[in-house]
Amino acid sequence: MSFEIGAYSRPPRQRGQTVFEITDLTRRFGRNTAVDAVSFTVEKPAMIGVIGRSGAGKSTLLRMLNRLTDASAGRIVFEGRDVTALSGAQKRAWQSDCAMIFQQFNLVPRMDVVSNVLHGTLNRRSTLATMFNLYPQSDIHRAIDILDRLGIAEHAPKRAEALSGGQQQRVAIARALMQDPRIVLADEPIASLDPMNAQLVMDDLRRIHEEDGRTVIANLHTLDTARRYCDRVIGMLHGRVVFDGTPEQLTTGVARDIYGADAGFSEAATSTAIEPLERPQEHAVREAEAAL
């Protein structure tokens, strides 16, 4: 299914296409450069972790990809379209196709869970429907189905503020999925969660990538999480990309360089103590072996 807003036509989802081409992407705030000439290509749907110390430019990078923050220089190209040139309705259509998940959830606390999820459709609804909070039954059913997929459908009628932090973050993920995005950007999605809820949220993001074929780019503050859940890790320091490789290549020495740390750097200080993820195919193999 595709929809058209202005001159921006959403291309059909195809696996194996180049997703992103980021070239010399830069953001300056006065004399400070938050993101400095960042370039990389995402050639197929993947789960990518972006790591680095606080102030490395990770959040600004994701906000530029989503067009919440404008680039000072450089280009973002998605399947041949210059995203940095979009404005108005075309820009809103892109933001629907490139969903954002935030550390602090950004839910409406006093609104029920299902209504918060339905907010994922705002970019494609009329002003009148938005004013009177009118949703088609098909959207309501779909919102509940997404909540069920994430294991929190029983909380649909509750106020968002009544849920735990982990549950609220999964509501935020459901809201993003309601947009049916091609790309999911997650800005420190587990930074404020305990290890158990962090695992649930990361499991959900990994399944969204594997089962739906969506690209997921997540800013992460722990090395163990990046290694266990991501296919590729990008390290940033002082606004620049200083590492781009596989989780296996993210050695302690490399991590020390990314974080600008000395020989006393210890990964244990960043550990979330999350149990290793068992991916769907691994689970199937284990069940098959048990049946022998």
N, C-alpha and C positions, 0 to 999 in steps of 0.2 A: 504494500500500500504506500502511496506517496501523496503529499499535499503540496500546494504551491501558495506562497505568500509573496506578493510583489514579484520581483525578478528571481527570487531564490527558490529553486525547485529541489526538493529533497531527492537525492539519487537513491535507487534501490539498493538494499543492503547486499553486498557481495563479499564473500570471504576472499582474502588474498590480495585485495587492492591496497595501494598505498593509502594509509589513513591520514597521516599528517606529514607535512614538510615544513619544518620551522627553520627559518633562515635569519641569522643575525638579529634575533629578537631582543630588543632592548627597552628598558623602562627606566627613566630618570625622574627623580623627585628633587627638583632644584639642582643642587650640586651633587647630590647622592645618586649613584647608579645602583638600583636594586637588582636588575637583571641586565647582564652585560654581554651582548652579542651571542646569545645562545642559539645553537644550531643542532638539530637532530631530525632524523626521519623515522617514522613509525610505518613499517612496510606491510604489516598485517595486524589483525586484531591480536592484542597482547595485554597482559597485565604488567604494568610498569610501576616500579616504586621509585620515588624521588626522595633522596635522603640528603642530610646536611644539617649543620648547626643552625640554631635560631638566627634569623637575619640573613640566611644564605640566598634568599630570593625565591624559595620554593613556592610560597603562597602567591606571590606576585606573578610568577610564571603561570600557575593554573588560572588565575584571574584573567590574565591576558588571553589564554587559550579560549576561555569562555566568553571573552569580550566584556567582562565586568570592569576591567581596567584596560584602557587603550595603550597600545605600544607607542613608545617614543620613536622607534625605528624598527626596521625588519619586517618580515612577512610570515603569516600563518596561511598555509595553503592546504585545503582539504579537498582531495580528489579533483584537483584542477581549479578550485574556486579560491579566490583570495579573500579569506575570512576577515583580514584586517581592513578591507575596504567596505565591508557591509555596514549599513546604517538602517535606522527605522525598522520597518516590518521585517526586512531581510535579516537584520541583526537579531531580532527577537526569534525568528525562525531558527537561526543558528543556535541560539541559547537553548532552544527546545531540543535540538539535535545533540547538544553537548551539555549534558546535565551536570549540576554541581552539588556536591554534598559537603557540608561544612562541619567543623569541629563542634560547634555549639548548636547543631541541629537546625536552627532557624525555623522552628515550628511556631504555630500560633497556640500558646499554652492553654487558653480557655476553650479552644475549639476541639471538637471531637476528632479522633484519629482519622476516620475515613474522610472527613472534610479536609484535613491537612493533606492527605494523599491526593485528593481530587484537585488540590491547588496546582498539581503538576500539569493540569490541562489549561491553565490560565492563558498561556501564550496563544492558544488556538481558539479561544472562546470570545464571543462578542462582549462589548462593554455592558450591554443590558443584562446578559446572562450572568456576568460577573457581579454586577451591582445587586442582583436579587438572589445570588447564590443558587442558581438553577443548573442542575446537572442532569443529563440524560440517564435513564436507567442503565443503559449499557456501560457507561463510565462508572457508575456506582458499583455494578457487579464486577467490573474489571478491577477496581480499586480493592475490593474485598478479596478477589482471587489473588492479587499480588500480596496482600497482607497474609493470606493463607500460605502462600509459597514461602514467605519469610517466617512463618510460625507464630504470627501475632494476630490472626484474624479475630480471636476472641476479645481483643482489646478495641475493636473498631468503634464501638459506641462511647468509649471512655474519653475524657478530656486528655489531651496530650500531656498536660502537666502531672497527671496521675501516674504516669509510666516511669519506669527506671530509665537511667541514662542509656543503657544498651537498647532498651525497647524503643526509646525515642529516636535513637540513631537508625534503627531498622525502619521506623516510620519514615524518616528522611530518605532512606534508600528506596522505600516503596514509592514515595512522591517522585523521586527521580525516574524510577522505572515507568511511572504513569506517563511520562513524556515519550516513552519508547525511543530513548536516545541511541545514537550510534556510539557515542563516547560518554563514559562516566568519569568525572573528575572528583576526587575525594581529597579534601584538604584536611590532613591530620584527623581522619575519621575515628581513631581510637585513642587519641591523646588524653581524653578526659574519662576514659572507661577503665574499669578493673580488668584484670587478665581474662576472666571468664567471658565477660561481655565483649572484650576486644576480640577474642577468638571467634565468637558467634558472628560478629560484624565482618571480620576478615573472611570467614568461611562463606558468608553471603556474597561478598564482593568477588571472591574467586569463582563461585558457582555462576554468578551473572556473566563473567567472562567466558567460562568453559561451556555453559549450556546455551547461552544466547549468542555467542560470538561477538560480544561487545568489547571494545577496547576500554580498559580501566587504567587510569593513571592516578596513583595515590601518593600524596606526600606522607611519609612515614618518619617517625622519630626513633625507631628502634631497628637495629640491624638484623636481629633474629627474625622479625616479622617480614622484612624485605626479602631475606633469603628463603623463607618458607613459602611465601605466597606469590612471589613475583617471578616472571620469566626473564625480566631485564631490570637492571638497577642503574639509575642515573644519579650521580653524586654532584652536589653543587657546593661551591665555596666562593664567598664574596661575589655572588651573582653570576658566576661562570660555571660551566660544566667541566668538572675535573676528572670525572669517571663515567664511563658508559660501557657496561658489560653484563655478564651473566652473574647470578648469585654466587656461583662457584669461584668467580674471579674476585669477589669482594672479600679479600683476605683482611686480617687484622691490620696489616701494614697499610693496605689501601685505605681502609677505614680511618686510620690515623691521619693520613694525608687529607682525606675529605673533611674531617672535622678540625684540621689544623691543630692536632694534639701532639703532645710529646710522647716519649717512650712509656710514660706512666698510664697511657690511655688503656682503659679496660672496657671490653664489650659488656661485661656483667652489669655495669652501671646503667646500660640502656636496655637490658633484657626485660621482656614482658612476661616471661615464663609461660608463654602460650605453648600448649602441647602441639606437636607436629600435625599439620593438616593431612587428613587422608582424602585424597581426591577421588572423584566418582569412579574412575577406572581402576584405581587401587582397591577400592572397596569391592568392586565386582570380582576382581582377581582373588581377593581374600575369601569371599563367599564361595567361589568356585572351588578353591582349594579345600575349604572346609567340607564341601559336599563329597569329596573323593573318598 
